[in-house]
Amino acid sequence: MMFLGMTPLGSLLAGWIAGRIGAPITVAIGGAASVIGGAVFYRKWPAMRAPARELVAAQGMMSPVTPPDISGPRS
């Protein structure tokens, strides 16, 4: 819901930025922000995986048995 609810404000902000510096640069900034956000999510994923699995198990959507960790080495 947050993504859908924030769309009007994000569009307004993007339009304002595009009016100031131009549409191509605004799109490039949005793309760079998406890549950076994806990289941050990728780094945090191993730490979020176990708590998320516990929440799903608590809601009864899966068995509470935790499979072995196969996410690879953590840094």
Predicted model as a PDB file, atoms N, CA, C, CB and O in Angstrom, pLDDT in the B-factor column:
MODEL        1                                                                  
ATOM      1  N   MET A   1       0.816  -1.192   0.000  1.00 50.00           N  
ATOM      2  CA  MET A   1       0.000   0.000   0.000  1.00 50.00           C  
ATOM      3  C   MET A   1       0.863   1.260   0.000  1.00 50.00           C  
ATOM      4  CB  MET A   1      -0.930  -0.005   1.198  1.00 50.00           C  
ATOM      5  O   MET A   1       0.477   2.276  -0.578  1.00 50.00           O  
ATOM      6  N   MET A   2       2.017   1.199   0.640  1.00 59.00           N  
ATOM      7  CA  MET A   2       2.847   2.393   0.685  1.00 59.00           C  
ATOM      8  C   MET A   2       3.257   2.828  -0.713  1.00 59.00           C  
ATOM      9  CB  MET A   2       4.081   2.149   1.541  1.00 59.00           C  
ATOM     10  O   MET A   2       3.260   4.019  -1.023  1.00 59.00           O  
ATOM     11  N   PHE A   3       3.605   1.850  -1.566  1.00 62.00           N  
ATOM     12  CA  PHE A   3       4.047   2.206  -2.910  1.00 62.00           C  
ATOM     13  C   PHE A   3       2.936   2.895  -3.682  1.00 62.00           C  
ATOM     14  CB  PHE A   3       4.519   0.965  -3.665  1.00 62.00           C  
ATOM     15  O   PHE A   3       3.175   3.903  -4.347  1.00 62.00           O  
ATOM     16  N   LEU A   4       1.721   2.362  -3.600  1.00 68.00           N  
ATOM     17  CA  LEU A   4       0.601   2.969  -4.305  1.00 68.00           C  
ATOM     18  C   LEU A   4       0.227   4.315  -3.693  1.00 68.00           C  
ATOM     19  CB  LEU A   4      -0.601   2.033  -4.290  1.00 68.00           C  
ATOM     20  O   LEU A   4      -0.111   5.256  -4.412  1.00 68.00           O  
ATOM     21  N   GLY A   5       0.287   4.404  -2.384  1.00 71.00           N  
ATOM     22  CA  GLY A   5      -0.065   5.643  -1.715  1.00 71.00           C  
ATOM     23  C   GLY A   5       0.935   6.762  -1.931  1.00 71.00           C  
ATOM     24  O   GLY A   5       0.567   7.936  -1.886  1.00 71.00           O  
ATOM     25  N   MET A   6       2.186   6.423  -2.163  1.00 71.00           N  
ATOM     26  CA  MET A   6       3.226   7.431  -2.348  1.00 71.00           C  
ATOM     27  C   MET A   6       3.381   7.865  -3.804  1.00 71.00           C  
ATOM     28  CB  MET A   6       4.543   6.902  -1.837  1.00 71.00           C  
ATOM     29  O   MET A   6       4.097   8.825  -4.088  1.00 71.00           O  
ATOM     30  N   THR A   7       2.722   7.171  -4.727  1.00 78.00           N  
ATOM     31  CA  THR A   7       2.874   7.483  -6.154  1.00 78.00           C  
ATOM     32  C   THR A   7       2.538   8.938  -6.486  1.00 78.00           C  
ATOM     33  CB  THR A   7       1.994   6.565  -6.975  1.00 78.00           C  
ATOM     34  O   THR A   7       3.312   9.574  -7.203  1.00 78.00           O  
ATOM     35  N   PRO A   8       1.433   9.493  -6.007  1.00 82.00           N  
ATOM     36  CA  PRO A   8       1.155  10.898  -6.362  1.00 82.00           C  
ATOM     37  C   PRO A   8       2.243  11.859  -5.885  1.00 82.00           C  
ATOM     38  CB  PRO A   8      -0.180  11.325  -5.775  1.00 82.00           C  
ATOM     39  O   PRO A   8       2.594  12.802  -6.594  1.00 82.00           O  
ATOM     40  N   LEU A   9       2.771  11.624  -4.698  1.00 84.00           N  
ATOM     41  CA  LEU A   9       3.817  12.518  -4.196  1.00 84.00           C  
ATOM     42  C   LEU A   9       5.118  12.328  -4.967  1.00 84.00           C  
ATOM     43  CB  LEU A   9       4.054  12.276  -2.700  1.00 84.00           C  
ATOM     44  O   LEU A   9       5.814  13.299  -5.266  1.00 84.00           O  
ATOM     45  N   GLY A  10       5.447  11.078  -5.288  1.00 82.00           N  
ATOM     46  CA  GLY A  10       6.656  10.824  -6.072  1.00 82.00           C  
ATOM     47  C   GLY A  10       6.562  11.415  -7.461  1.00 82.00           C  
ATOM     48  O   GLY A  10       7.544  11.944  -7.981  1.00 82.00           O  
ATOM     49  N   SER A  11       5.388  11.329  -8.068  1.00 88.00           N  
ATOM     50  CA  SER A  11       5.190  11.911  -9.398  1.00 88.00           C  
ATOM     51  C   SER A  11       5.301  13.432  -9.336  1.00 88.00           C  
ATOM     52  CB  SER A  11       3.817  11.498  -9.974  1.00 88.00           C  
ATOM     53  O   SER A  11       5.884  14.058 -10.220  1.00 88.00           O  
ATOM     54  N   LEU A  12       4.749  14.001  -8.308  1.00 91.00           N  
ATOM     55  CA  LEU A  12       4.841  15.456  -8.137  1.00 91.00           C  
ATOM     56  C   LEU A  12       6.295  15.887  -7.967  1.00 91.00           C  
ATOM     57  CB  LEU A  12       4.005  15.913  -6.923  1.00 91.00           C  
ATOM     58  O   LEU A  12       6.732  16.867  -8.570  1.00 91.00           O  
ATOM     59  N   LEU A  13       7.029  15.165  -7.157  1.00 91.00           N  
ATOM     60  CA  LEU A  13       8.445  15.467  -6.943  1.00 91.00           C  
ATOM     61  C   LEU A  13       9.243  15.297  -8.236  1.00 91.00           C  
ATOM     62  CB  LEU A  13       9.024  14.564  -5.842  1.00 91.00           C  
ATOM     63  O   LEU A  13      10.068  16.143  -8.580  1.00 91.00           O  
ATOM     64  N   ALA A  14       8.992  14.203  -8.943  1.00 91.00           N  
ATOM     65  CA  ALA A  14       9.701  13.969 -10.204  1.00 91.00           C  
ATOM     66  C   ALA A  14       9.379  15.056 -11.227  1.00 91.00           C  
ATOM     67  CB  ALA A  14       9.340  12.589 -10.773  1.00 91.00           C  
ATOM     68  O   ALA A  14      10.267  15.503 -11.952  1.00 91.00           O  
ATOM     69  N   GLY A  15       8.141  15.477 -11.291  1.00 93.00           N  
ATOM     70  CA  GLY A  15       7.772  16.555 -12.206  1.00 93.00           C  
ATOM     71  C   GLY A  15       8.448  17.867 -11.849  1.00 93.00           C  
ATOM     72  O   GLY A  15       8.879  18.610 -12.731  1.00 93.00           O  
ATOM     73  N   TRP A  16       8.540  18.148 -10.565  1.00 94.00           N  
ATOM     74  CA  TRP A  16       9.202  19.379 -10.134  1.00 94.00           C  
ATOM     75  C   TRP A  16      10.693  19.333 -10.475  1.00 94.00           C  
ATOM     76  CB  TRP A  16       9.006  19.598  -8.619  1.00 94.00           C  
ATOM     77  O   TRP A  16      11.254  20.311 -10.969  1.00 94.00           O  
ATOM     78  N   ILE A  17      11.328  18.186 -10.208  1.00 94.00           N  
ATOM     79  CA  ILE A  17      12.752  18.045 -10.527  1.00 94.00           C  
ATOM     80  C   ILE A  17      12.968  18.137 -12.034  1.00 94.00           C  
ATOM     81  CB  ILE A  17      13.302  16.707  -9.988  1.00 94.00           C  
ATOM     82  O   ILE A  17      13.918  18.775 -12.488  1.00 94.00           O  
ATOM     83  N   ALA A  18      12.090  17.501 -12.810  1.00 95.00           N  
ATOM     84  CA  ALA A  18      12.215  17.552 -14.271  1.00 95.00           C  
ATOM     85  C   ALA A  18      12.063  18.974 -14.780  1.00 95.00           C  
ATOM     86  CB  ALA A  18      11.172  16.645 -14.933  1.00 95.00           C  
ATOM     87  O   ALA A  18      12.721  19.359 -15.747  1.00 95.00           O  
ATOM     88  N   GLY A  19      11.212  19.750 -14.148  1.00 95.00           N  
ATOM     89  CA  GLY A  19      11.058  21.146 -14.534  1.00 95.00           C  
ATOM     90  C   GLY A  19      12.306  21.964 -14.246  1.00 95.00           C  
ATOM     91  O   GLY A  19      12.584  22.941 -14.943  1.00 95.00           O  
ATOM     92  N   ARG A  20      13.052  21.579 -13.236  1.00 96.00           N  
ATOM     93  CA  ARG A  20      14.268  22.303 -12.863  1.00 96.00           C  
ATOM     94  C   ARG A  20      15.498  21.867 -13.662  1.00 96.00           C  
ATOM     95  CB  ARG A  20      14.535  22.116 -11.391  1.00 96.00           C  
ATOM     96  O   ARG A  20      16.264  22.710 -14.130  1.00 96.00           O  
ATOM     97  N   ILE A  21      15.691  20.546 -13.820  1.00 96.00           N  
ATOM     98  CA  ILE A  21      16.939  20.080 -14.444  1.00 96.00           C  
ATOM     99  C   ILE A  21      16.738  19.292 -15.726  1.00 96.00           C  
ATOM    100  CB  ILE A  21      17.694  19.235 -13.477  1.00 96.00           C  
ATOM    101  O   ILE A  21      17.712  18.946 -16.395  1.00 96.00           O  
ATOM    102  N   GLY A  22      15.489  19.003 -16.084  1.00 96.00           N  
ATOM    103  CA  GLY A  22      15.221  18.288 -17.323  1.00 96.00           C  
ATOM    104  C   GLY A  22      14.804  16.844 -17.086  1.00 96.00           C  
ATOM    105  O   GLY A  22      15.214  16.217 -16.109  1.00 96.00           O  
ATOM    106  N   ALA A  23      13.983  16.328 -17.993  1.00 95.00           N  
ATOM    107  CA  ALA A  23      13.435  14.981 -17.853  1.00 95.00           C  
ATOM    108  C   ALA A  23      14.498  13.878 -17.951  1.00 95.00           C  
ATOM    109  CB  ALA A  23      12.381  14.758 -18.907  1.00 95.00           C  
ATOM    110  O   ALA A  23      14.471  12.948 -17.145  1.00 95.00           O  
ATOM    111  N   PRO A  24      15.444  13.948 -18.923  1.00 95.00           N  
ATOM    112  CA  PRO A  24      16.423  12.850 -19.006  1.00 95.00           C  
ATOM    113  C   PRO A  24      17.258  12.676 -17.735  1.00 95.00           C  
ATOM    114  CB  PRO A  24      17.349  13.086 -20.177  1.00 95.00           C  
ATOM    115  O   PRO A  24      17.520  11.552 -17.307  1.00 95.00           O  
ATOM    116  N   ILE A  25      17.666  13.772 -17.148  1.00 96.00           N  
ATOM    117  CA  ILE A  25      18.469  13.680 -15.924  1.00 96.00           C  
ATOM    118  C   ILE A  25      17.610  13.170 -14.769  1.00 96.00           C  
ATOM    119  CB  ILE A  25      19.089  15.057 -15.568  1.00 96.00           C  
ATOM    120  O   ILE A  25      18.085  12.405 -13.929  1.00 96.00           O  
ATOM    121  N   THR A  26      16.348  13.592 -14.726  1.00 94.00           N  
ATOM    122  CA  THR A  26      15.443  13.123 -13.681  1.00 94.00           C  
ATOM    123  C   THR A  26      15.240  11.615 -13.776  1.00 94.00           C  
ATOM    124  CB  THR A  26      14.093  13.847 -13.776  1.00 94.00           C  
ATOM    125  O   THR A  26      15.254  10.921 -12.759  1.00 94.00           O  
ATOM    126  N   VAL A  27      15.053  11.105 -14.988  1.00 94.00           N  
ATOM    127  CA  VAL A  27      14.896   9.662 -15.172  1.00 94.00           C  
ATOM    128  C   VAL A  27      16.176   8.930 -14.769  1.00 94.00           C  
ATOM    129  CB  VAL A  27      14.532   9.339 -16.639  1.00 94.00           C  
ATOM    130  O   VAL A  27      16.110   7.859 -14.165  1.00 94.00           O  
ATOM    131  N   ALA A  28      17.337   9.496 -15.096  1.00 96.00           N  
ATOM    132  CA  ALA A  28      18.605   8.888 -14.712  1.00 96.00           C  
ATOM    133  C   ALA A  28      18.756   8.849 -13.186  1.00 96.00           C  
ATOM    134  CB  ALA A  28      19.776   9.657 -15.344  1.00 96.00           C  
ATOM    135  O   ALA A  28      19.232   7.859 -12.632  1.00 96.00           O  
ATOM    136  N   ILE A  29      18.353   9.915 -12.522  1.00 94.00           N  
ATOM    137  CA  ILE A  29      18.407   9.955 -11.053  1.00 94.00           C  
ATOM    138  C   ILE A  29      17.476   8.895 -10.467  1.00 94.00           C  
ATOM    139  CB  ILE A  29      18.021  11.366 -10.523  1.00 94.00           C  
ATOM    140  O   ILE A  29      17.842   8.208  -9.513  1.00 94.00           O  
ATOM    141  N   GLY A  30      16.273   8.759 -11.032  1.00 91.00           N  
ATOM    142  CA  GLY A  30      15.344   7.730 -10.567  1.00 91.00           C  
ATOM    143  C   GLY A  30      15.897   6.329 -10.766  1.00 91.00           C  
ATOM    144  O   GLY A  30      15.735   5.468  -9.901  1.00 91.00           O  
ATOM    145  N   GLY A  31      16.545   6.095 -11.894  1.00 93.00           N  
ATOM    146  CA  GLY A  31      17.163   4.792 -12.145  1.00 93.00           C  
ATOM    147  C   GLY A  31      18.293   4.507 -11.179  1.00 93.00           C  
ATOM    148  O   GLY A  31      18.411   3.395 -10.664  1.00 93.00           O  
ATOM    149  N   ALA A  32      19.127   5.510 -10.930  1.00 96.00           N  
ATOM    150  CA  ALA A  32      20.232   5.339  -9.985  1.00 96.00           C  
ATOM    151  C   ALA A  32      19.698   5.069  -8.583  1.00 96.00           C  
ATOM    152  CB  ALA A  32      21.139   6.585  -9.979  1.00 96.00           C  
ATOM    153  O   ALA A  32      20.250   4.238  -7.862  1.00 96.00           O  
ATOM    154  N   ALA A  33      18.629   5.761  -8.187  1.00 92.00           N  
ATOM    155  CA  ALA A  33      18.036   5.526  -6.869  1.00 92.00           C  
ATOM    156  C   ALA A  33      17.486   4.106  -6.771  1.00 92.00           C  
ATOM    157  CB  ALA A  33      16.918   6.550  -6.590  1.00 92.00           C  
ATOM    158  O   ALA A  33      17.583   3.473  -5.719  1.00 92.00           O  
ATOM    159  N   SER A  34      16.910   3.603  -7.861  1.00 92.00           N  
ATOM    160  CA  SER A  34      16.394   2.228  -7.864  1.00 92.00           C  
ATOM    161  C   SER A  34      17.518   1.198  -7.727  1.00 92.00           C  
ATOM    162  CB  SER A  34      15.606   1.964  -9.150  1.00 92.00           C  
ATOM    163  O   SER A  34      17.381   0.216  -6.998  1.00 92.00           O  
ATOM    164  N   VAL A  35      18.619   1.427  -8.427  1.00 95.00           N  
ATOM    165  CA  VAL A  35      19.758   0.508  -8.337  1.00 95.00           C  
ATOM    166  C   VAL A  35      20.347   0.528  -6.934  1.00 95.00           C  
ATOM    167  CB  VAL A  35      20.839   0.876  -9.374  1.00 95.00           C  
ATOM    168  O   VAL A  35      20.669  -0.524  -6.380  1.00 95.00           O  
ATOM    169  N   ILE A  36      20.489   1.706  -6.361  1.00 96.00           N  
ATOM    170  CA  ILE A  36      21.023   1.823  -5.001  1.00 96.00           C  
ATOM    171  C   ILE A  36      20.085   1.155  -4.002  1.00 96.00           C  
ATOM    172  CB  ILE A  36      21.237   3.304  -4.624  1.00 96.00           C  
ATOM    173  O   ILE A  36      20.540   0.447  -3.104  1.00 96.00           O  
ATOM    174  N   GLY A  37      18.784   1.373  -4.150  1.00 93.00           N  
ATOM    175  CA  GLY A  37      17.809   0.727  -3.267  1.00 93.00           C  
ATOM    176  C   GLY A  37      17.860  -0.786  -3.379  1.00 93.00           C  
ATOM    177  O   GLY A  37      17.767  -1.490  -2.372  1.00 93.00           O  
ATOM    178  N   GLY A  38      18.008  -1.295  -4.607  1.00 93.00           N  
ATOM    179  CA  GLY A  38      18.136  -2.736  -4.803  1.00 93.00           C  
ATOM    180  C   GLY A  38      19.386  -3.289  -4.163  1.00 93.00           C  
ATOM    181  O   GLY A  38      19.360  -4.377  -3.587  1.00 93.00           O  
ATOM    182  N   ALA A  39      20.488  -2.551  -4.255  1.00 96.00           N  
ATOM    183  CA  ALA A  39      21.745  -2.997  -3.643  1.00 96.00           C  
ATOM    184  C   ALA A  39      21.635  -3.034  -2.121  1.00 96.00           C  
ATOM    185  CB  ALA A  39      22.899  -2.075  -4.062  1.00 96.00           C  
ATOM    186  O   ALA A  39      22.136  -3.959  -1.482  1.00 96.00           O  
ATOM    187  N   VAL A  40      20.984  -2.036  -1.546  1.00 94.00           N  
ATOM    188  CA  VAL A  40      20.797  -2.013  -0.090  1.00 94.00           C  
ATOM    189  C   VAL A  40      19.919  -3.193   0.339  1.00 94.00           C  
ATOM    190  CB  VAL A  40      20.158  -0.665   0.365  1.00 94.00           C  
ATOM    191  O   VAL A  40      20.217  -3.868   1.324  1.00 94.00           O  
ATOM    192  N   PHE A  41      18.844  -3.433  -0.401  1.00 91.00           N  
ATOM    193  CA  PHE A  41      17.965  -4.557  -0.085  1.00 91.00           C  
ATOM    194  C   PHE A  41      18.717  -5.878  -0.196  1.00 91.00           C  
ATOM    195  CB  PHE A  41      16.742  -4.563  -1.015  1.00 91.00           C  
ATOM    196  O   PHE A  41      18.553  -6.759   0.648  1.00 91.00           O  
ATOM    197  N   TYR A  42      19.537  -6.020  -1.226  1.00 92.00           N  
ATOM    198  CA  TYR A  42      20.316  -7.244  -1.425  1.00 92.00           C  
ATOM    199  C   TYR A  42      21.257  -7.492  -0.244  1.00 92.00           C  
ATOM    200  CB  TYR A  42      21.121  -7.160  -2.735  1.00 92.00           C  
ATOM    201  O   TYR A  42      21.420  -8.629   0.199  1.00 92.00           O  
ATOM    202  N   ARG A  43      21.874  -6.422   0.260  1.00 93.00           N  
ATOM    203  CA  ARG A  43      22.789  -6.560   1.395  1.00 93.00           C  
ATOM    204  C   ARG A  43      22.053  -6.937   2.677  1.00 93.00           C  
ATOM    205  CB  ARG A  43      23.561  -5.263   1.608  1.00 93.00           C  
ATOM    206  O   ARG A  43      22.592  -7.678   3.499  1.00 93.00           O  
ATOM    207  N   LYS A  44      20.826  -6.438   2.859  1.00 90.00           N  
ATOM    208  CA  LYS A  44      20.066  -6.672   4.091  1.00 90.00           C  
ATOM    209  C   LYS A  44      19.242  -7.956   4.032  1.00 90.00           C  
ATOM    210  CB  LYS A  44      19.151  -5.493   4.366  1.00 90.00           C  
ATOM    211  O   LYS A  44      18.755  -8.411   5.067  1.00 90.00           O  
ATOM    212  N   TRP A  45      19.073  -8.548   2.857  1.00 87.00           N  
ATOM    213  CA  TRP A  45      18.215  -9.716   2.693  1.00 87.00           C  
ATOM    214  C   TRP A  45      18.533 -10.861   3.662  1.00 87.00           C  
ATOM    215  CB  TRP A  45      18.325 -10.214   1.286  1.00 87.00           C  
ATOM    216  O   TRP A  45      17.602 -11.373   4.284  1.00 87.00           O  
ATOM    217  N   PRO A  46      19.805 -11.298   3.831  1.00 86.00           N  
ATOM    218  CA  PRO A  46      20.062 -12.416   4.753  1.00 86.00           C  
ATOM    219  C   PRO A  46      19.584 -12.133   6.180  1.00 86.00           C  
ATOM    220  CB  PRO A  46      21.548 -12.734   4.774  1.00 86.00           C  
ATOM    221  O   PRO A  46      19.091 -13.037   6.854  1.00 86.00           O  
ATOM    222  N   ALA A  47      19.724 -10.901   6.643  1.00 88.00           N  
ATOM    223  CA  ALA A  47      19.300 -10.566   8.007  1.00 88.00           C  
ATOM    224  C   ALA A  47      17.779 -10.524   8.132  1.00 88.00           C  
ATOM    225  CB  ALA A  47      19.891  -9.220   8.428  1.00 88.00           C  
ATOM    226  O   ALA A  47      17.247 -10.754   9.218  1.00 88.00           O  
ATOM    227  N   MET A  48      17.077 -10.237   7.049  1.00 87.00           N  
ATOM    228  CA  MET A  48      15.620 -10.144   7.095  1.00 87.00           C  
ATOM    229  C   MET A  48      14.941 -11.493   6.864  1.00 87.00           C  
ATOM    230  CB  MET A  48      15.135  -9.146   6.063  1.00 87.00           C  
ATOM    231  O   MET A  48      13.759 -11.650   7.169  1.00 87.00           O  
ATOM    232  N   ARG A  49      15.664 -12.451   6.339  1.00 86.00           N  
ATOM    233  CA  ARG A  49      15.059 -13.713   5.931  1.00 86.00           C  
ATOM    234  C   ARG A  49      14.502 -14.513   7.102  1.00 86.00           C  
ATOM    235  CB  ARG A  49      16.068 -14.542   5.193  1.00 86.00           C  
ATOM    236  O   ARG A  49      13.366 -14.980   7.033  1.00 86.00           O  
ATOM    237  N   ALA A  50      15.263 -14.682   8.165  1.00 85.00           N  
ATOM    238  CA  ALA A  50      14.801 -15.475   9.309  1.00 85.00           C  
ATOM    239  C   ALA A  50      13.589 -14.850  10.000  1.00 85.00           C  
ATOM    240  CB  ALA A  50      15.931 -15.642  10.313  1.00 85.00           C  
ATOM    241  O   ALA A  50      12.620 -15.564  10.257  1.00 85.00           O  
ATOM    242  N   PRO A  51      13.598 -13.544  10.313  1.00 87.00           N  
ATOM    243  CA  PRO A  51      12.402 -12.956  10.933  1.00 87.00           C  
ATOM    244  C   PRO A  51      11.169 -13.037  10.028  1.00 87.00           C  
ATOM    245  CB  PRO A  51      12.670 -11.503  11.296  1.00 87.00           C  
ATOM    246  O   PRO A  51      10.055 -13.235  10.512  1.00 87.00           O  
ATOM    247  N   ALA A  52      11.369 -12.885   8.724  1.00 85.00           N  
ATOM    248  CA  ALA A  52      10.236 -12.980   7.805  1.00 85.00           C  
ATOM    249  C   ALA A  52       9.671 -14.395   7.801  1.00 85.00           C  
ATOM    250  CB  ALA A  52      10.656 -12.569   6.383  1.00 85.00           C  
ATOM    251  O   ALA A  52       8.455 -14.579   7.772  1.00 85.00           O  
ATOM    252  N   ARG A  53      10.550 -15.393   7.830  1.00 84.00           N  
ATOM    253  CA  ARG A  53      10.105 -16.789   7.858  1.00 84.00           C  
ATOM    254  C   ARG A  53       9.315 -17.061   9.143  1.00 84.00           C  
ATOM    255  CB  ARG A  53      11.321 -17.755   7.750  1.00 84.00           C  
ATOM    256  O   ARG A  53       8.312 -17.774   9.109  1.00 84.00           O  
ATOM    257  N   GLU A  54       9.756 -16.502  10.270  1.00 85.00           N  
ATOM    258  CA  GLU A  54       9.038 -16.686  11.529  1.00 85.00           C  
ATOM    259  C   GLU A  54       7.651 -16.060  11.472  1.00 85.00           C  
ATOM    260  CB  GLU A  54       9.834 -16.090  12.685  1.00 85.00           C  
ATOM    261  O   GLU A  54       6.692 -16.643  11.978  1.00 85.00           O  
ATOM    262  N   LEU A  55       7.531 -14.887  10.868  1.00 86.00           N  
ATOM    263  CA  LEU A  55       6.224 -14.246  10.742  1.00 86.00           C  
ATOM    264  C   LEU A  55       5.276 -15.065   9.876  1.00 86.00           C  
ATOM    265  CB  LEU A  55       6.378 -12.849  10.161  1.00 86.00           C  
ATOM    266  O   LEU A  55       4.100 -15.213  10.207  1.00 86.00           O  
ATOM    267  N   VAL A  56       5.782 -15.591   8.776  1.00 84.00           N  
ATOM    268  CA  VAL A  56       4.952 -16.408   7.895  1.00 84.00           C  
ATOM    269  C   VAL A  56       4.519 -17.674   8.619  1.00 84.00           C  
ATOM    270  CB  VAL A  56       5.709 -16.760   6.596  1.00 84.00           C  
ATOM    271  O   VAL A  56       3.362 -18.078   8.505  1.00 84.00           O  
ATOM    272  N   ALA A  57       5.419 -18.309   9.360  1.00 82.00           N  
ATOM    273  CA  ALA A  57       5.083 -19.518  10.111  1.00 82.00           C  
ATOM    274  C   ALA A  57       4.062 -19.206  11.207  1.00 82.00           C  
ATOM    275  CB  ALA A  57       6.352 -20.142  10.726  1.00 82.00           C  
ATOM    276  O   ALA A  57       3.163 -20.010  11.456  1.00 82.00           O  
ATOM    277  N   ALA A  58       4.189 -18.049  11.862  1.00 83.00           N  
ATOM    278  CA  ALA A  58       3.257 -17.675  12.920  1.00 83.00           C  
ATOM    279  C   ALA A  58       1.847 -17.463  12.380  1.00 83.00           C  
ATOM    280  CB  ALA A  58       3.739 -16.416  13.621  1.00 83.00           C  
ATOM    281  O   ALA A  58       0.873 -17.648  13.110  1.00 83.00           O  
ATOM    282  N   GLN A  59       1.728 -17.079  11.123  1.00 82.00           N  
ATOM    283  CA  GLN A  59       0.411 -16.888  10.513  1.00 82.00           C  
ATOM    284  C   GLN A  59      -0.172 -18.194   9.996  1.00 82.00           C  
ATOM    285  CB  GLN A  59       0.501 -15.884   9.378  1.00 82.00           C  
ATOM    286  O   GLN A  59      -1.291 -18.218   9.484  1.00 82.00           O  
ATOM    287  N   GLY A  60       0.584 -19.282  10.130  1.00 78.00           N  
ATOM    288  CA  GLY A  60       0.094 -20.580   9.725  1.00 78.00           C  
ATOM    289  C   GLY A  60       0.170 -20.843   8.235  1.00 78.00           C  
ATOM    290  O   GLY A  60      -0.508 -21.743   7.739  1.00 78.00           O  
ATOM    291  N   MET A  61       0.972 -20.086   7.510  1.00 75.00           N  
ATOM    292  CA  MET A  61       1.068 -20.264   6.070  1.00 75.00           C  
ATOM    293  C   MET A  61       2.145 -21.258   5.669  1.00 75.00           C  
ATOM    294  CB  MET A  61       1.334 -18.947   5.412  1.00 75.00           C  
ATOM    295  O   MET A  61       2.286 -21.574   4.488  1.00 75.00           O  
ATOM    296  N   MET A  62       2.902 -21.751   6.629  1.00 72.00           N  
ATOM    297  CA  MET A  62       3.933 -22.758   6.357  1.00 72.00           C  
ATOM    298  C   MET A  62       4.265 -23.468   7.654  1.00 72.00           C  
ATOM    299  CB  MET A  62       5.212 -22.113   5.733  1.00 72.00           C  
ATOM    300  O   MET A  62       3.873 -23.019   8.731  1.00 72.00           O  
ATOM    301  N   SER A  63       4.979 -24.565   7.559  1.00 61.00           N  
ATOM    302  CA  SER A  63       5.347 -25.287   8.769  1.00 61.00           C  
ATOM    303  C   SER A  63       6.451 -24.520   9.502  1.00 61.00           C  
ATOM    304  CB  SER A  63       5.809 -26.732   8.430  1.00 61.00           C  
ATOM    305  O   SER A  63       7.251 -23.838   8.862  1.00 61.00           O  
ATOM    306  N   PRO A  64       6.504 -24.617  10.808  1.00 56.00           N  
ATOM    307  CA  PRO A  64       7.513 -23.872  11.569  1.00 56.00           C  
ATOM    308  C   PRO A  64       8.919 -24.468  11.482  1.00 56.00           C  
ATOM    309  CB  PRO A  64       7.099 -23.802  13.008  1.00 56.00           C  
ATOM    310  O   PRO A  64       9.848 -23.936  12.090  1.00 56.00           O  
ATOM    311  N   VAL A  65       9.087 -25.559  10.739  1.00 61.00           N  
ATOM    312  CA  VAL A  65      10.413 -26.165  10.598  1.00 61.00           C  
ATOM    313  C   VAL A  65      11.261 -25.270   9.697  1.00 61.00           C  
ATOM    314  CB  VAL A  65      10.316 -27.619  10.015  1.00 61.00           C  
ATOM    315  O   VAL A  65      10.868 -24.963   8.572  1.00 61.00           O  
ATOM    316  N   THR A  66      12.409 -24.860  10.190  1.00 60.00           N  
ATOM    317  CA  THR A  66      13.290 -23.975   9.432  1.00 60.00           C  
ATOM    318  C   THR A  66      14.291 -24.801   8.639  1.00 60.00           C  
ATOM    319  CB  THR A  66      14.022 -22.991  10.371  1.00 60.00           C  
ATOM    320  O   THR A  66      15.034 -25.593   9.217  1.00 60.00           O  
ATOM    321  N   PRO A  67      14.319 -24.625   7.315  1.00 61.00           N  
ATOM    322  CA  PRO A  67      15.308 -25.353   6.520  1.00 61.00           C  
ATOM    323  C   PRO A  67      16.702 -24.788   6.754  1.00 61.00           C  
ATOM    324  CB  PRO A  67      14.953 -25.291   5.024  1.00 61.00           C  
ATOM    325  O   PRO A  67      16.834 -23.680   7.274  1.00 61.00           O  
ATOM    326  N   PRO A  68      17.736 -25.517   6.385  1.00 63.00           N  
ATOM    327  CA  PRO A  68      19.096 -24.998   6.572  1.00 63.00           C  
ATOM    328  C   PRO A  68      19.312 -23.728   5.757  1.00 63.00           C  
ATOM    329  CB  PRO A  68      20.136 -26.059   6.179  1.00 63.00           C  
ATOM    330  O   PRO A  68      18.717 -23.541   4.696  1.00 63.00           O  
ATOM    331  N   ASP A  69      20.170 -22.869   6.273  1.00 65.00           N  
ATOM    332  CA  ASP A  69      20.487 -21.610   5.597  1.00 65.00           C  
ATOM    333  C   ASP A  69      21.324 -21.867   4.371  1.00 65.00           C  
ATOM    334  CB  ASP A  69      21.215 -20.652   6.538  1.00 65.00           C  
ATOM    335  O   ASP A  69      22.422 -22.415   4.469  1.00 65.00           O  
ATOM    336  N   ILE A  70      20.813 -21.472   3.198  1.00 65.00           N  
ATOM    337  CA  ILE A  70      21.548 -21.682   1.949  1.00 65.00           C  
ATOM    338  C   ILE A  70      21.857 -20.348   1.264  1.00 65.00           C  
ATOM    339  CB  ILE A  70      20.744 -22.590   1.001  1.00 65.00           C  
ATOM    340  O   ILE A  70      22.153 -20.305   0.070  1.00 65.00           O  
ATOM    341  N   SER A  71      21.784 -19.266   2.037  1.00 66.00           N  
ATOM    342  CA  SER A  71      21.960 -17.948   1.437  1.00 66.00           C  
ATOM    343  C   SER A  71      23.404 -17.622   1.122  1.00 66.00           C  
ATOM    344  CB  SER A  71      21.406 -16.904   2.342  1.00 66.00           C  
ATOM    345  O   SER A  71      23.664 -16.591   0.500  1.00 66.00           O  
ATOM    346  N   GLY A  72      24.342 -18.436   1.515  1.00 63.00           N  
ATOM    347  CA  GLY A  72      25.735 -18.175   1.209  1.00 63.00           C  
ATOM    348  C   GLY A  72      26.459 -17.476   2.345  1.00 63.00           C  
ATOM    349  O   GLY A  72      25.881 -17.242   3.407  1.00 63.00           O  
ATOM    350  N   PRO A  73      27.701 -17.148   2.127  1.00 67.00           N  
ATOM    351  CA  PRO A  73      28.487 -16.498   3.184  1.00 67.00           C  
ATOM    352  C   PRO A  73      27.974 -15.097   3.465  1.00 67.00           C  
ATOM    353  CB  PRO A  73      29.967 -16.442   2.798  1.00 67.00           C  
ATOM    354  O   PRO A  73      27.548 -14.379   2.560  1.00 67.00           O  
ATOM    355  N   ARG A  74      28.023 -14.733   4.703  1.00 63.00           N  
ATOM    356  CA  ARG A  74      27.609 -13.380   5.101  1.00 63.00           C  
ATOM    357  C   ARG A  74      28.844 -12.552   5.362  1.00 63.00           C  
ATOM    358  CB  ARG A  74      26.693 -13.409   6.360  1.00 63.00           C  
ATOM    359  O   ARG A  74      29.842 -13.027   5.903  1.00 63.00           O  
ATOM    360  N   SER A  75      28.749 -11.314   4.966  1.00 58.00           N  
ATOM    361  CA  SER A  75      29.897 -10.434   5.203  1.00 58.00           C  
ATOM    362  C   SER A  75      29.585  -9.361   6.188  1.00 58.00           C  
ATOM    363  CB  SER A  75      30.360  -9.813   3.927  1.00 58.00           C  
ATOM    364  O   SER A  75      30.446  -8.537   6.497  1.00 58.00           O  
TER     365      SER A  75                                                      
ENDMDL                                                                          
END                                                                             
